Amino acid sequence: MAKRKRPVEESSAAEATAGKPTRTPTEFEARLYKLCKCIPAGKVSTYGAMAAVLKTAPRAVGQALRRNPFAPTVPCHRVVAADLDIGGFSGGWGIADPKVQRKRQLLEGEGIQFNGSVVRCAEFVLGPEQLQRLMSQSEATPSARVPAED
């Protein structure tokens, strides 16, 4: 019997949550996801800038974002490598990876422009100071909280 294909929406939702934790986020993850929610559409930040704000390591940021169960509400696709290369996405790495291609599509849909796999212009990039300012502003806004688990 031939395997029936799932509808695109169902398939995409299943792919988005595949391998994601079903546990409550750690305190660090909750702070990171809150910070990530501060990055507006049309802007990106780096793993290093986020790490600087949270006083942690860029790899810790990357690993926690890889497990982000709240995408796209927590827009982890807006985080790129320090050299402004698109980096990884949902555990995928390298520009040929379909997951990374999806990240690029999301960013291009928000107006981010690229030279190859690198964000074309620094005007799209938020540094640690800008992230800190956005985080401070969001702390006064209840809607900036990480979504509650069902």
C-alpha positions in Angstrom: 0.0 0.0 0.0 1.4 3.4 -1.0 2.1 5.9 1.8 -0.3 8.8 1.7 1.2 12.3 1.8 0.1 14.6 4.6 -1.2 18.0 3.7 1.5 20.7 3.5 0.2 22.5 6.7 0.2 19.4 8.7 3.6 18.3 7.4 5.1 21.7 8.2 3.7 21.8 11.7 5.0 18.3 12.4 8.5 19.2 11.0 8.5 22.4 13.1 8.0 20.5 16.4 9.9 17.4 15.5 12.7 16.9 18.1 11.6 19.9 20.1 11.3 19.4 23.9 7.9 19.0 25.5 9.3 20.0 28.9 8.9 23.4 30.5 11.8 25.7 29.3 14.6 26.2 31.8 15.1 29.7 33.4 17.9 30.4 30.8 15.7 29.3 27.9 12.8 31.4 29.1 15.1 34.5 29.3 16.6 33.7 25.9 13.2 33.2 24.2 12.0 36.5 25.8 15.0 38.2 24.3 14.5 36.6 20.9 10.9 37.8 20.8 12.3 41.4 21.0 13.9 41.1 17.6 11.5 42.8 15.2 10.7 41.6 11.7 13.2 42.9 9.2 16.1 42.8 11.7 18.5 40.1 12.9 20.9 39.6 15.7 23.8 37.3 16.3 24.3 34.4 18.7 27.1 36.4 20.2 25.1 39.6 20.8 22.4 37.6 22.5 25.0 35.8 24.6 26.5 39.1 25.6 23.1 40.4 26.9 22.4 37.1 28.8 26.0 36.8 30.0 26.5 33.3 28.5 28.2 31.7 25.6 27.1 31.9 21.9 27.0 28.1 21.6 24.6 28.0 24.6 22.3 30.4 22.8 22.5 28.3 19.6 21.7 25.1 21.4 18.7 26.6 23.2 17.4 28.2 20.0 17.7 24.8 18.2 15.3 23.4 20.8 12.9 26.4 20.6 9.4 24.9 20.8 7.6 28.3 20.4 8.7 29.1 16.8 7.6 31.3 15.1 6.2 33.2 18.1 9.8 33.2 19.3 11.5 34.1 16.0 14.7 32.2 16.3 15.1 32.4 12.5 16.2 36.1 13.2 19.5 35.0 14.8 22.6 34.6 12.6 26.3 33.9 13.0 28.8 36.5 14.1 30.1 36.9 10.5 26.5 37.5 9.4 26.3 34.1 7.7 22.8 32.7 7.9 24.1 30.0 10.3 22.0 27.0 11.3 18.3 26.5 11.8 16.4 23.8 13.7 19.5 21.6 13.8 20.3 22.0 10.2 23.6 23.6 9.0 24.9 24.8 5.8 23.3 26.8 3.0 22.2 23.6 1.1 20.3 22.2 4.1 16.5 22.5 3.6 16.0 23.8 7.1 18.5 26.6 6.5 16.9 27.3 3.2 13.6 27.8 5.1 15.3 30.2 7.4 16.6 32.2 4.4 13.0 32.3 3.0 11.6 33.5 6.2 14.2 36.3 6.5 13.8 37.3 2.8 10.1 37.5 3.4 10.8 40.0 6.2 13.0 42.1 3.9 16.5 40.9 4.9 18.8 40.9 1.9 21.8 38.5 1.3 25.1 38.3 -0.6 25.2 34.5 -1.0 24.5 33.2 2.5 25.6 36.4 4.4 23.3 39.2 5.5 24.1 41.9 3.0 24.0 45.0 5.2 24.8 45.8 8.8 21.7 48.0 9.0 19.6 44.8 9.5 21.7 43.7 12.5 21.0 44.5 16.1 23.9 44.6 18.5 24.0 43.8 22.2 23.1 47.4 23.2 20.1 47.5 20.9 18.9 44.1 22.2 19.3 45.2 25.8 17.2 48.3 25.1 14.5 46.3 23.4 14.5 43.8 26.2 14.2 46.6 28.8 11.2 48.0 26.9 9.5 44.6 26.6 9.8 43.9 30.3 7.0 46.4 30.8 4.9 44.7 28.2 3.0 41.6 29.3 2.6 40.3 25.7 6.4 39.9 25.5 6.3 36.8 27.7 7.1 33.4 26.4 3.9 31.5 25.5 2.6 29.3 28.2 2.6 25.5 27.6 -0.7 23.9 26.8 
